[in-house]
């Protein structure tokens, strides 16, 4: 089966921009206070539940993965871009990083104690999100949490440049309630919502959703 074109574009684009991305993206300590608080809350939930390892899906160079590990979470990273994974392994040799797609995670059913999808789903066309969220539900252990964070809106973006380099990916900004609805349709229970207006380094509205896989 041929790979979807959007995955090919995302992989090629992030391989191209990887080095510039690391130079331009601020570290987790520079995130806004509410985003840091959501990450800390997610880490506490995962750590306390102790249901298994936590996957940082779309981990990029691994900074947030390492942040979770520093909060006592058994975290590992997954990313579509081989170059991003290479940089993550170089920067954080004590952590595990693997190439992979959120559309088909190489993880067994009910194995993960949490999933972080931090600004990593906006390159996924909306018609693919039900499949991605169903995959998240499949691999989460019953009672485990997902923290989703990303820009929100109602817009399809087709940039030709990213981080000063040529790119071919597209971005799809969706309203927060639509994302929440897709998570619910996938069988996850949304337990918290946070939406923020543009400010600081964020030039668009951005949001977080916390969801849980029900316990049978």
C-alpha positions as CSV (number, residue, x, y, z in Angstrom):
1,X,0.0,0.0,0.0
2,X,1.4,3.4,-1.1
3,X,2.2,5.8,1.7
4,X,-0.2,8.8,1.9
5,X,1.3,11.8,0.2
6,X,0.9,14.0,3.3
7,X,3.2,11.7,5.3
8,X,5.8,11.8,2.6
9,X,5.7,15.6,2.5
10,X,5.9,15.9,6.3
11,X,8.9,13.5,6.5
12,X,10.8,15.3,3.7
13,X,10.0,18.8,5.1
14,X,11.1,18.1,8.6
15,X,14.3,16.3,7.4
16,X,15.0,19.5,5.6
17,X,14.3,21.9,8.5
18,X,15.5,19.8,11.4
19,X,18.7,21.7,12.2
20,X,17.0,25.1,11.8
21,X,14.1,23.9,13.9
22,X,16.4,23.1,16.8
23,X,18.0,26.5,16.6
24,X,14.7,28.4,16.5
25,X,12.3,26.5,18.8
26,X,12.5,27.6,22.5
27,X,13.1,25.0,25.2
28,X,10.2,23.7,27.3
29,X,11.1,26.1,30.1
30,X,10.2,29.0,27.8
31,X,6.7,27.8,27.2
32,X,3.8,29.9,28.5
33,X,2.8,29.1,32.2
34,X,-0.5,27.4,31.3
35,X,1.1,25.0,28.8
36,X,3.8,24.1,31.3
37,X,1.1,23.5,33.8
38,X,-0.8,21.2,31.5
39,X,2.4,19.2,30.8
40,X,3.1,19.0,34.5
41,X,-0.5,17.8,35.2
42,X,-0.3,15.2,32.5
43,X,3.1,14.0,33.8
44,X,1.6,13.6,37.3
45,X,-1.4,11.7,36.1
46,X,0.9,9.3,34.1
47,X,3.4,8.9,36.9
48,X,0.8,8.3,39.5
49,X,-1.2,5.8,37.4
50,X,1.9,3.8,36.5
51,X,0.2,2.1,33.6
52,X,3.2,1.9,31.3
53,X,5.5,4.0,29.2
54,X,4.4,7.3,27.7
55,X,4.8,8.0,24.0
56,X,5.7,11.5,22.8
57,X,4.2,11.2,19.3
58,X,5.7,13.6,16.9
59,X,8.6,14.3,19.3
60,X,10.8,16.2,16.9
61,X,14.3,16.7,18.5
62,X,13.1,15.2,21.8
63,X,13.0,18.2,24.1
64,X,9.5,17.6,25.4
65,X,10.3,13.9,25.7
66,X,13.2,14.8,27.9
67,X,11.1,17.3,29.9
68,X,8.6,14.5,30.7
69,X,11.4,12.2,31.7
70,X,12.7,15.0,34.0
71,X,9.2,15.0,35.6
72,X,9.6,11.3,36.5
73,X,7.7,9.9,33.5
74,X,9.0,6.8,31.6
75,X,8.8,8.6,28.3
76,X,10.0,7.7,24.8
77,X,9.7,9.6,21.5
78,X,8.3,8.7,18.0
79,X,8.7,10.9,14.9
80,X,8.2,10.5,11.2
81,X,11.5,12.3,10.4
82,X,14.7,10.3,10.5
83,X,16.7,13.5,10.9
84,X,14.6,14.6,13.9
85,X,15.1,11.2,15.5
86,X,18.9,11.4,14.8
87,X,19.0,14.8,16.5
88,X,16.9,13.6,19.4
89,X,19.2,10.6,20.0
90,X,22.3,12.8,19.9
91,X,20.8,15.3,22.4
92,X,19.3,12.8,24.8
93,X,21.2,9.5,24.6
94,X,19.6,8.1,27.7
95,X,16.1,8.1,26.2
96,X,14.6,5.9,23.5
97,X,13.5,7.4,20.1
98,X,12.1,5.6,17.1
99,X,11.0,6.5,13.6
100,X,7.3,5.9,13.2
101,X,3.9,7.3,12.1
102,X,1.0,8.2,14.4
103,X,-1.3,6.6,11.8
104,X,0.1,3.2,12.6
105,X,2.1,3.0,15.9
106,X,4.3,0.0,16.4
107,X,2.9,-0.7,19.8
108,X,0.6,-3.4,21.1
109,X,-3.0,-2.9,22.3
110,X,-3.4,-1.3,25.8
111,X,0.4,-0.9,26.2
112,X,0.9,2.8,26.8
113,X,0.5,4.6,30.1
114,X,0.0,7.9,28.2
115,X,0.3,9.7,24.9
116,X,1.5,13.2,24.3
117,X,0.6,14.7,20.9
118,X,2.2,18.2,21.4
119,X,1.8,20.4,18.3
120,X,2.1,17.3,16.1
121,X,-1.3,16.6,14.5
122,X,-1.8,19.8,12.6
123,X,-0.1,18.4,9.4
124,X,-2.7,15.6,9.4
125,X,-5.6,16.1,7.0
126,X,-8.9,16.3,9.0
127,X,-10.2,13.1,7.3
128,X,-7.3,11.2,8.7
129,X,-7.7,12.3,12.3
130,X,-10.4,9.7,13.2
131,X,-7.9,7.0,12.2
132,X,-5.1,8.7,14.2
133,X,-7.3,9.1,17.3
134,X,-8.5,5.5,17.0
135,X,-4.9,4.4,17.0
136,X,-4.2,6.5,20.1
137,X,-7.1,4.7,21.8
138,X,-5.9,1.3,20.7
139,X,-2.5,1.6,22.2
140,X,-3.5,3.4,25.5
141,X,-4.0,1.3,28.6
142,X,-7.5,1.6,30.1
143,X,-7.4,4.6,32.4
144,X,-4.4,6.1,30.7
145,X,-4.4,9.7,29.5
146,X,-3.7,11.6,26.2
147,X,-2.6,15.2,26.2
148,X,-3.2,17.0,22.9
149,X,-1.8,20.5,22.3
150,X,-1.8,22.5,19.1
151,X,-2.9,25.7,17.3
152,X,-6.6,26.0,16.7
153,X,-8.8,27.8,14.2
154,X,-10.6,27.1,10.9
155,X,-7.9,27.4,8.3
156,X,-5.8,25.3,5.8
157,X,-2.3,26.6,5.4
158,X,0.0,25.9,2.5
159,X,3.4,27.4,3.3
160,X,6.4,27.2,1.0
161,X,8.9,28.1,3.7
162,X,9.3,26.9,7.2
163,X,12.1,27.8,9.7
164,X,13.9,29.5,6.8
165,X,13.9,26.4,4.6
166,X,11.6,25.1,1.7
167,X,8.7,22.8,2.9
168,X,5.9,20.9,1.2
169,X,3.7,20.1,4.1
170,X,0.3,21.6,4.8
171,X,-1.3,22.6,8.1
172,X,-4.9,22.2,9.1
173,X,-6.2,24.3,12.0
174,X,-9.5,23.1,13.5
175,X,-11.8,24.5,16.2
176,X,-11.1,23.1,19.6
177,X,-14.6,21.6,19.9
178,X,-14.2,19.8,16.7
179,X,-11.0,18.2,17.9
180,X,-12.7,17.3,21.2
181,X,-15.6,15.7,19.3
182,X,-13.2,13.6,17.2
183,X,-11.5,12.3,20.3
184,X,-14.9,11.4,21.8
185,X,-15.9,9.7,18.6
186,X,-12.7,7.6,18.8
187,X,-13.8,6.4,22.3
188,X,-11.8,8.7,24.5
189,X,-13.3,10.8,27.3
190,X,-12.3,14.5,27.2
191,X,-11.7,15.5,30.8
192,X,-10.2,19.0,30.4
193,X,-10.0,21.8,27.8
194,X,-7.8,24.9,27.8
195,X,-7.9,27.5,25.0
196,X,-5.6,30.5,24.9
197,X,-5.6,33.6,22.7
198,X,-2.4,34.7,20.8
199,X,0.3,36.1,23.0
200,X,4.0,35.9,23.7
201,X,5.6,33.6,21.1
202,X,2.2,32.2,20.0
203,X,0.8,34.2,17.1
204,X,-2.4,32.1,16.8
205,X,-4.9,30.8,19.3
206,X,-3.7,27.5,20.8
207,X,-5.2,24.9,23.0
208,X,-4.8,21.8,25.1
209,X,-7.1,18.8,25.6
210,X,-6.8,16.1,28.2
211,X,-8.6,12.9,27.4
212,X,-8.7,9.4,29.0
213,X,-9.3,5.9,27.8
214,X,-12.3,4.5,29.7
215,X,-11.8,1.5,32.1
216,X,-14.1,-1.3,31.0
